[in-house]
Amino acid sequence: MAEFLLFAGVLVLFGLAFWLTTDSDDDNPGGGLMQPSLVPIPLRSHPRG
């Protein structure tokens, strides 16, 4: 029984570590926290007036 619990605990730890490393926002370009994109703002070539 102790061996089974140890084996199950190791499997849970490996599964948790795998889940946390694959679900990272830093290296996921499809979503999550992403860098903001810079949008160019057109400027007038002559002043108003």
N, CA, C and O atoms as a printed pandas DataFrame, in Angstrom:
     atom_number atom_name residue_name chain_id  residue_number  x_coord  y_coord  z_coord
0              1         N          MET        A               1    0.825   -1.201    0.000
1              2        CA          MET        A               1    0.000    0.000    0.000
2              3         C          MET        A               1    0.865    1.259    0.000
3              4         O          MET        A               1    0.541    2.239   -0.671
4              5         N          ALA        A               2    1.948    1.231    0.742
5              6        CA          ALA        A               2    2.829    2.402    0.793
6              7         C          ALA        A               2    3.487    2.644   -0.567
7              8         O          ALA        A               2    3.681    3.790   -0.974
8              9         N          GLU        A               3    3.825    1.564   -1.262
9             10        CA          GLU        A               3    4.445    1.732   -2.578
10            11         C          GLU        A               3    3.465    2.366   -3.560
11            12         O          GLU        A               3    3.847    3.207   -4.375
12            13         N          PHE        A               4    2.213    1.962   -3.478
13            14        CA          PHE        A               4    1.207    2.532   -4.364
14            15         C          PHE        A               4    1.030    4.024   -4.096
15            16         O          PHE        A               4    0.953    4.817   -5.034
16            17         N          LEU        A               5    0.965    4.408   -2.827
17            18        CA          LEU        A               5    0.814    5.820   -2.492
18            19         C          LEU        A               5    2.027    6.634   -2.934
19            20         O          LEU        A               5    1.876    7.760   -3.409
20            21         N          LEU        A               6    3.215    6.081   -2.784
21            22        CA          LEU        A               6    4.422    6.762   -3.227
22            23         C          LEU        A               6    4.419    6.924   -4.744
23            24         O          LEU        A               6    4.752    7.991   -5.259
24            25         N          PHE        A               7    4.046    5.873   -5.451
25            26        CA          PHE        A               7    3.984    5.925   -6.910
26            27         C          PHE        A               7    2.939    6.947   -7.372
27            28         O          PHE        A               7    3.194    7.720   -8.294
28            29         N          ALA        A               8    1.773    6.951   -6.737
29            30        CA          ALA        A               8    0.730    7.912   -7.100
30            31         C          ALA        A               8    1.183    9.340   -6.808
31            32         O          ALA        A               8    0.908   10.245   -7.596
32            33         N          GLY        A               9    1.864    9.551   -5.703
33            34        CA          GLY        A               9    2.367   10.886   -5.384
34            35         C          GLY        A               9    3.400   11.377   -6.379
35            36         O          GLY        A               9    3.403   12.548   -6.757
36            37         N          VAL        A              10    4.282   10.476   -6.806
37            38        CA          VAL        A              10    5.295   10.842   -7.805
38            39         C          VAL        A              10    4.621   11.175   -9.132
39            40         O          VAL        A              10    5.012   12.133   -9.800
40            41         N          LEU        A              11    3.619   10.400   -9.519
41            42        CA          LEU        A              11    2.897   10.694  -10.756
42            43         C          LEU        A              11    2.192   12.048  -10.688
43            44         O          LEU        A              11    2.198   12.804  -11.659
44            45         N          VAL        A              12    1.594   12.347   -9.558
45            46        CA          VAL        A              12    0.924   13.636   -9.396
46            47         C          VAL        A              12    1.931   14.780   -9.469
47            48         O          VAL        A              12    1.656   15.805  -10.093
48            49         N          LEU        A              13    3.082   14.620   -8.846
49            50        CA          LEU        A              13    4.104   15.669   -8.897
50            51         C          LEU        A              13    4.629   15.887  -10.306
51            52         O          LEU        A              13    4.802   17.027  -10.736
52            53         N          PHE        A              14    4.886   14.796  -11.030
53            54        CA          PHE        A              14    5.347   14.936  -12.411
54            55         C          PHE        A              14    4.260   15.568  -13.285
55            56         O          PHE        A              14    4.557   16.413  -14.129
56            57         N          GLY        A              15    3.027   15.168  -13.090
57            58        CA          GLY        A              15    1.937   15.756  -13.862
58            59         C          GLY        A              15    1.765   17.241  -13.576
59            60         O          GLY        A              15    1.533   18.027  -14.494
60            61         N          LEU        A              16    1.878   17.627  -12.318
61            62        CA          LEU        A              16    1.769   19.036  -11.949
62            63         C          LEU        A              16    2.914   19.853  -12.537
63            64         O          LEU        A              16    2.703   20.957  -13.039
64            65         N          ALA        A              17    4.129   19.305  -12.473
65            66        CA          ALA        A              17    5.281   20.005  -13.045
66            67         C          ALA        A              17    5.130   20.147  -14.553
67            68         O          ALA        A              17    5.450   21.200  -15.104
68            69         N          PHE        A              18    4.655   19.119  -15.227
69            70        CA          PHE        A              18    4.451   19.186  -16.676
70            71         C          PHE        A              18    3.381   20.203  -17.025
71            72         O          PHE        A              18    3.541   20.966  -17.977
72            73         N          TRP        A              19    2.288   20.225  -16.268
73            74        CA          TRP        A              19    1.198   21.148  -16.527
74            75         C          TRP        A              19    1.644   22.596  -16.322
75            76         O          TRP        A              19    1.277   23.478  -17.099
76            77         N          LEU        A              20    2.431   22.836  -15.281
77            78        CA          LEU        A              20    2.882   24.200  -15.018
78            79         C          LEU        A              20    3.886   24.685  -16.053
79            80         O          LEU        A              20    3.917   25.876  -16.362
80            81         N          THR        A              21    4.702   23.797  -16.593
81            82        CA          THR        A              21    5.686   24.234  -17.579
82            83         C          THR        A              21    5.075   24.406  -18.954
83            84         O          THR        A              21    5.549   25.246  -19.720
84            85         N          THR        A              22    4.042   23.648  -19.305
85            86        CA          THR        A              22    3.448   23.783  -20.629
86            87         C          THR        A              22    2.412   24.889  -20.678
87            88         O          THR        A              22    2.090   25.359  -21.769
88            89         N          ASP        A              23    1.875   25.327  -19.550
89            90        CA          ASP        A              23    0.839   26.347  -19.512
90            91         C          ASP        A              23    1.408   27.710  -19.151
91            92         O          ASP        A              23    0.737   28.515  -18.506
92            93         N          SER        A              24    2.632   27.969  -19.561
93            94        CA          SER        A              24    3.274   29.227  -19.218
94            95         C          SER        A              24    2.814   30.328  -20.163
95            96         O          SER        A              24    2.675   30.103  -21.365
96            97         N          ASP        A              25    2.578   31.522  -19.617
97            98        CA          ASP        A              25    2.170   32.654  -20.442
98            99         C          ASP        A              25    3.350   33.292  -21.166
99           100         O          ASP        A              25    3.158   33.998  -22.156
100          101         N          ASP        A              26    4.560   33.054  -20.687
101          102        CA          ASP        A              26    5.724   33.723  -21.262
102          103         C          ASP        A              26    6.031   33.244  -22.673
103          104         O          ASP        A              26    6.440   34.039  -23.520
104          105         N          ASP        A              27    5.844   31.972  -22.936
105          106        CA          ASP        A              27    6.228   31.430  -24.234
106          107         C          ASP        A              27    5.024   30.985  -25.059
107          108         O          ASP        A              27    5.164   30.170  -25.971
108          109         N          ASN        A              28    3.865   31.504  -24.748
109          110        CA          ASN        A              28    2.665   31.107  -25.468
110          111         C          ASN        A              28    2.202   32.272  -26.338
111          112         O          ASN        A              28    1.587   33.205  -25.822
112          113         N          PRO        A              29    2.481   32.245  -27.656
113          114        CA          PRO        A              29    2.075   33.369  -28.494
114          115         C          PRO        A              29    0.584   33.385  -28.810
115          116         O          PRO        A              29    0.099   34.365  -29.375
116          117         N          GLY        A              30   -0.150   32.349  -28.471
117          118        CA          GLY        A              30   -1.554   32.277  -28.831
118          119         C          GLY        A              30   -2.497   32.982  -27.888
119          120         O          GLY        A              30   -3.655   33.197  -28.243
120          121         N          GLY        A              31   -2.059   33.347  -26.718
121          122        CA          GLY        A              31   -2.965   34.003  -25.787
122          123         C          GLY        A              31   -2.305   34.244  -24.456
123          124         O          GLY        A              31   -1.099   34.056  -24.301
124          125         N          GLY        A              32   -3.086   34.651  -23.518
125          126        CA          GLY        A              32   -2.541   34.938  -22.202
126          127         C          GLY        A              32   -1.960   36.338  -22.150
127          128         O          GLY        A              32   -2.433   37.238  -22.843
128          129         N          LEU        A              33   -0.952   36.519  -21.344
129          130        CA          LEU        A              33   -0.319   37.821  -21.208
130          131         C          LEU        A              33    0.641   38.030  -22.363
131          132         O          LEU        A              33    1.641   37.321  -22.477
132          133         N          MET        A              34    0.350   38.988  -23.212
133          134        CA          MET        A              34    1.192   39.241  -24.366
134          135         C          MET        A              34    1.687   40.679  -24.324
135          136         O          MET        A              34    1.106   41.530  -23.650
136          137         N          GLN        A              35    2.762   40.936  -25.048
137          138        CA          GLN        A              35    3.287   42.288  -25.151
138          139         C          GLN        A              35    2.311   43.144  -25.950
139          140         O          GLN        A              35    1.730   42.666  -26.924
140          141         N          PRO        A              36    2.119   44.411  -25.552
141          142        CA          PRO        A              36    1.243   45.264  -26.330
142          143         C          PRO        A              36    1.874   45.607  -27.677
143          144         O          PRO        A              36    3.091   45.763  -27.778
144          145         N          SER        A              37    1.053   45.720  -28.694
145          146        CA          SER        A              37    1.574   46.083  -30.012
146          147         C          SER        A              37    1.530   47.596  -30.160
147          148         O          SER        A              37    0.581   48.249  -29.727
148          149         N          LEU        A              38    2.565   48.138  -30.774
149          150        CA          LEU        A              38    2.647   49.574  -30.981
150          151         C          LEU        A              38    1.952   49.932  -32.291
151          152         O          LEU        A              38    2.257   49.375  -33.345
152          153         N          VAL        A              39    1.019   50.865  -32.205
153          154        CA          VAL        A              39    0.263   51.288  -33.373
154          155         C          VAL        A              39    0.756   52.671  -33.775
155          156         O          VAL        A              39    0.763   53.581  -32.946
156          157         N          PRO        A              40    1.170   52.852  -35.034
157          158        CA          PRO        A              40    1.651   54.174  -35.439
158          159         C          PRO        A              40    0.514   55.197  -35.485
159          160         O          PRO        A              40   -0.595   54.887  -35.919
160          161         N          ILE        A              41    0.802   56.403  -35.036
161          162        CA          ILE        A              41   -0.170   57.489  -35.034
162          163         C          ILE        A              41    0.235   58.462  -36.136
163          164         O          ILE        A              41    1.352   58.979  -36.113
164          165         N          PRO        A              42   -0.646   58.723  -37.100
165          166        CA          PRO        A              42   -0.275   59.644  -38.181
166          167         C          PRO        A              42   -0.142   61.072  -37.655
167          168         O          PRO        A              42   -0.965   61.538  -36.867
168          169         N          LEU        A              43    0.906   61.750  -38.106
169          170        CA          LEU        A              43    1.160   63.137  -37.710
170          171         C          LEU        A              43    0.894   64.042  -38.891
171          172         O          LEU        A              43    1.082   63.664  -40.048
172          173         N          ARG        A              44    0.451   65.248  -38.573
173          174        CA          ARG        A              44    0.176   66.212  -39.647
174          175         C          ARG        A              44    1.478   66.819  -40.133
175          176         O          ARG        A              44    2.383   67.091  -39.345
176          177         N          SER        A              45    1.564   67.030  -41.448
177          178        CA          SER        A              45    2.774   67.622  -41.996
178          179         C          SER        A              45    2.746   69.154  -41.938
179          180         O          SER        A              45    3.794   69.792  -42.028
180          181         N          HIS        A              46    1.552   69.748  -41.788
181          182        CA          HIS        A              46    1.469   71.217  -41.661
182          183         C          HIS        A              46    0.578   71.544  -40.480
183          184         O          HIS        A              46   -0.373   70.815  -40.199
184          185         N          PRO        A              47    0.878   72.644  -39.777
185          186        CA          PRO        A              47    0.071   73.016  -38.592
186          187         C          PRO        A              47   -1.310   73.518  -38.971
187          188         O          PRO        A              47   -1.530   74.028  -40.070
188          189         N          ARG        A              48   -2.231   73.363  -38.039
189          190        CA          ARG        A              48   -3.598   73.838  -38.263
190          191         C          ARG        A              48   -3.657   75.352  -38.140
191          192         O          ARG        A              48   -2.866   75.963  -37.421
192          193         N          GLY        A              49   -4.598   75.941  -38.847
193          194        CA          GLY        A              49   -4.820   77.360  -38.658
194          195         C          GLY        A              49   -4.918   78.152  -39.838
195          196         O          GLY        A              49   -5.107   79.366  -39.753
